[in-house]
Amino acid sequence: MITVLKNSWALLLGMLLLMAGNGLQGTLLGIRGAAEEFSPAAMSYVMSGYFAGFLGGSYLAPVMIRRVGHVRVFAALASLISAAFILYAAIPNPIVWTLMRVLVGFSFAGVYVTAESWLNDAATNETRGKALSAYMIIQMIGIIGAQFLVNFADAREYTLFVVMSVLVSLSFLPILLSISPAPVFHATKRMGLIQLFRTSPTGCVGTFLLGAVFAAIFGMPAVYGTEAGLSVRDISVFVAVIYFGGLVMLVPIGWLSDRMDRRLLIIICTGFAGLSLGLGTSFADQRFVLFALAFIVGGVANPMYSLLIAYTNDYLDQQDMASASGGLLFLNGVGAVGAPVMIGWLMTMFGADAYFAFLAVIFLLIAGYGLYRSTRREATPVSETASYATVLPQASAVAVEVAQEVAQEMAEGNAASENS
């Protein structure tokens, strides 16, 4: 890990600043939107815009990189993000905010592709897995740390929007001044969705539904908090605990993933989360219960993406793992686009508690489908499963493919060890 930090510290520092800006964005908009008296339905379209833009950027960013190169794409898109953050405060209008969120989502998709390409190029075969883990941890730390910045200024003023913009602008410096020559960009051809579904129905359905969960925890917690009457301090802690739960549970769930039936682990984790949220919603007005539910949501949702990818890999030939990643990423993105709108409508109709009710239903749907599939196909023996590699839902196709390659290399290494 020391070698990874030595070789990639500038890139990781830049991504830390970028993620701090991005993590502050959703929380700040949710609080400012409430101050501007935007309805939950209006804010749901604002939050959904990010995921629509991210989905589009995931496919157009590689084209842009091939045409003008990594450096120009990164600098241009990061500049757009910085400008959009200022425009939020200048034009507090839900339509303008939605358009800005689409632009920001599109730009972040391109920034992630570029940064992850550089990270992968800087790593060796021996350090690639550690580099990916360090990158994911830095992302989580950036989002968690950003939540506490909300408490240092009034969301109705310009200050926090300027801070977001400055964070993104400063992220350019360590990255653009220290990168090695940009790598040649290669994108693996995506496996067809029909073929992917036939290979792993649970992986496809689970990843699609998990996209809705990710959208709910990345875009809507602050909207929920304002509707529930939480203070700014409580909202910031609530969002931070969601991502702290994800950071803490990445290792134990990954450890269990390599030692037990993965489908059963998916069922247990999502079933536990769904039941906990369903039973705990009525007591969410108590801060301890609220933060416990936040920890459970993040602790299950963030590692679940890697778990579903690993589960899908169990039914793939090693050479097909990278091509399957694009299809899973697409399904996750599609699931994310509509979720904020649905949550916004539910909160408008039934109140703030609908936020946790929505999450409970989605988790239980994943668990229920896993139970159904357990009656249709035998589980892969633990001794024959692919290795688990950590990747977060907000990662681009590059990170997902790198995770797949790491899992493939680990599987090949294990096979060689067994044969020797």
N, C-alpha and C positions, 0 to 999 in steps of 0.2 A: 504493500500500500504506500510506503514511503517513496518508492520509485515512481508510482503513479502520480502522487502529489508533486514530486519534483519536476516531472515532465509536463504536467498538465495544470499546474496551479493557476496560471493566468486564465486559462479557459474556464476552470472551475470557479474562480473568483468572479469572472464576468457573468457566468450563468447564475451565481448566487445573487448578484445585483439584479439581473433580469427577472429572476423568479420572485425576488422581494417586490419589485414593481408590479409584476403580474398578480402576485398574491394579495397585494394591497388593493388592486383595482376592484375586484368583485365585492370586497367588504365595504370599501369606500362608496362605491356606487349604490349599494343597497341602503346604506345609511343616508347618503345625500338624496337618493330618490324618495325616501320617506319624508325627509325635510321639505322636498319640493311637492309633496302630496301626490306623488305618482302612485297609482293603484298597484297591487300585486300583479294584476294581469299585464299592465303596461311594463312593469319591471321584468316580468317573465320573458317578454319578447326581447328586451334589452339583453338579458342574460343568455338567451338562446342564440342571439346573433354571433357570439363568440364561437360557439360550436359549429355553426353553419360556415363561418369563415375559416375555421381550422380545418374542417373537412375539405373545403375547396382548396385551401393552401397546401394540404398534404399531397395533392395531385399536381398542382401547378408549380409548386416550388422546384421540383426536380427539373422541369422544363426551363425555368428561369436560370437555374444554376448552370445548366448545360450551355445556355446561350451567352451569359455574361460573366459567369464565374462565381465562386463562393464569396469572395470579399465584397464585391459590389452588391450582391443579393443581401448579404448580412447587413451591410451599412445602410442600404436603402430601406429595408424593412424595419430595422431597429429605429431609424429616423422617423418613419411613419408612426411607429408605436409611441415614441416620445411626443410627437405632435398631437396625436389623438388624445393622449392623457391630459394635455392642456385644454384641448377643445371641450372635453367633458365639462369642465368648470365654466368655460366661456359661454357654452350654449346648453344649458340644462333643459333639454327637451327629449322626451322618450324616443321620438323618431330619429333624431340626430344621434342620440346615444346608441340606438340599435345599429345604425349604419357604422358608427365608430367601432362598436364591438365586432361587427363583421370584419372590418378592416384590421382591427387588432388581432382577432383570431387568425385571419389569413396570414398576417405578418409573423405572428409567433410560430405558426406551422413552418414557415420558411426559415426562421431563425433557428428553430430546433433542428431541422434537417441539416443546416449548415454547421452548427456547433457540434452536433453528434457525428457528422462526417469527419470534422477535424479531430475530435476525441478518438474516434476509431482509428484514424490514420496515425495518430501519435502513439497508440498503444501497440504492444507486441502481442503475439499469440499467448504468451505467458501472463501478460498483465491486462488483457482485454476485459476479462470478467471483473477484476478489481476496479478497473477504470469505470466500467458501467455502474458498479455498485456505488463508487464515490460520487458519480454524476447524479444518481438517483437520490442519495442522501443529501447532497447539496441542494437539489431542487426542493426537497421537503423542508430543510432548514430555512431556506429562503422564504418559503410560503409561511412557515410558522413565525419566523421573526418579523415578517411584515405586519402581522396582525396587531402587534403592540405599538406600531407607529400610529395607528388610528387614534390612539389616546392622547397624542401630543398636540393636536390642533383641532379646530372646529371643522367638521365636514362641510359646513355651509360656506366656508371660505376657500380661497385659492391654495392655501399653504400645502395641504396634503396632495393635491393634484400636481403641484410643482415638484414636491418630493418624489412622486412616482416618475415624473418625466426626467428628473435629475438622475435617479437610480438607473434608469434605462440608458441615458446618455453616458453615464460613467462606465457602464458595462462595456462600451465600445473599446475603451482604452486598453485594458489588459488583454483583451482578445485580439484586436486588430494590430496592436504593436508587438505581439509576441508569437503570432502563429507562424508555423512553417508553411512552405508553399502549399497551396490548396490542393487537396487530393482530387484525383479523377473521380467523378461521381458515377456510381453504378447503381441502378435500381433493378431489383429482382422482379421478374414478371409475376403478377399476382395469380394465385390459383383461383379458378372459377368458383363462385359461391355455391353452385349446385354440387360440385365435386367436394368442396370443403364441408358442406352440410352432410353429405353422405358419409364422409370420413368420420366426422365428429359432430353429431347433432347437439350434444350437450355443450361442447365448446362454442358452437355458433350461437345457440340460443342464449347461453349464459353470458357470452361477450356482448351480445346485443342488449340484453337487459341491464348488464353492468354499466353500459354507456349511460343509461338513464340515471343510475345511482351516481355515477361520476359527475354528471351535469348538475345533479341536485346538491352535491357537496362542494362543488367548485364554483357554482354560480348563484345558488339560492340561499345559503345559510344566513346571510345578512338580511335578506328580504324576510325570511322567517323571523329573525330576531326582532326586526322593527315591528312586524305585525304582532309578535308576542309581547311587545312592550319591554324588551330587554334594554338595559343601558348600553352605551357604546362600549364600556369596559367589558360587560358580560358578552356582548356580541364578539368582541375580539378574542376573548378567552374561548368562547364556544367554537369559533372557527379554528383557532390554534389547536384545541384539543382533538378536533377531527383529524388533523394531519399528524399530530403527535401520536395518536393511536395507530395510524398507518405506519409511521416510522418504527414504533415499538414492535408491532406485530409482524413486520416483514420477515424477520429472522425465524421466530418460532413456527409460523405457518409454512415457511419455506423448508424448515427442518422436518416438519411432519409430512410435508408433501413428498419427500424422498423416502419415507419410511412406512407409508400406509396407502390404502386404496384412495386415490385422489378424488374419485367421484364421491366416495363417502365423506371425505374431508370437505368437499364443496357443499354437500348436503348439510353437514353438521354446522359449518360456519354460517352459511346463509340462513339456515333454519333457526339457529340461535339468534342471529341478528334480527330476523323478522319477528320472532316471538318476543324478544326483548323490547323492540320498538313498539309492537302492538300493545304490550302490557304496560310499558312505561310512559306512553304518550299522556295518559291522564294525570301523571305526576310530574310532567316536564316543567311545571311552574316552580318546582323545588330545584335549586341550583345544582345540588349534588346529583340528582337524577338526570337533569339536563346534560351535565358534562359527562356523566357515565354513558348516556345514550350517544353523545358525540364521539366518545372514545370507541364505542362498539361499532358505530357506522364506519369511521375511518379505519379502525383496526381490521375490519372484515373487507371493506371495499377495495382498499389499495393493494393488499397482497393478493386479492382474488383475481385480478387481471393476470398476474404472472401465473397463478395456479391454473387458470383456464387455458392459458397458452401451453403450459407444460402438459396438461391433460390432453389437449388436442395433439400435441407432439407424440403422445403415446400410441397414436393410431396412424402416424405418418412414417413414411420412409425418411431416413435422415436427410437425403438430398432434397426432400420436399418441404422441410421445415421453414426455410426462409421464404419460399413462395407463398406459404400459407399465411404468413404474418400480415401481408397486405390485405387479405380478405378479412382477417380478424380485426385489423385496425379500422377497416371500412365499416364493419358491422357495429363496432363500438361507437364510431362517430355518428352513424345514423341513429343509433339509440339515444345518443346524447342530445341531438338537435331538438327533438320535440318535448323532452322531459320538462324543461323549465316552463314552457307554455302550459303544459298539463298541470304542473304544480301551482302555477299562478292562478289558473282557473279554479282549482280545488280550494285554494286558500281564500279566494274571493267568495266562493259559495259556502264553505264550511268553516272558515277560520284558520288560524295559524296551525292548529293541531293536524291539519291535513298534510302538512309537510312530512311529519314522521309517519303518518298513515300511508302515504305514498311509498316511502322507502320500505316500510314493513311489507307492503304488498309485493313490491318488486323482489325483495330478498326471498320471500316465500314462494314466488313464482319460480325463481331459480332453483330453490330447494325441491319444489314439487316436480319440476321437469327432470331434475336429477334422479328423483325417486322413480319416476315413470321410466326413464331410460335404464335404470338398474333392473327392470323387469324384461327389458328387450335385448340386452347384451351383457355378457359377462365382463367383469372388470379386468383390466390388464394386470397380470401379476406384478407385484412390486419389483421383483428382480428384473423385469423387462421394461420398466418405465424409463422415459427420458429424464434427463437432469433438469432441475428447476433453476431458472435464471431470473433474477429480479428485473422487472421493468414496470414503470408506472403508466397509468392510463393517459397522462398528458404527453407521453413520449411520442416522437415521430416514427415513421416507418424505419428510419435508419437504426434507432435504438432497439426497436422490436426485432429487426433482422439481426443486429449484433447479438441480442440475447439468444436468438435462435441458433446462431452460429456457435455461441459459447456453450449452449446446451448440447449441440451436436458434437463439438470437440470433447466435451466431458464424457458423453456417451461413448465416443470412439476410444477415449482413454481408458474408460472402465472396461470396455470389451477387450482391449489389448491386455489389460492387467489380468483379466480372467483367463485369457488364452495362454498367457506366459507361465 
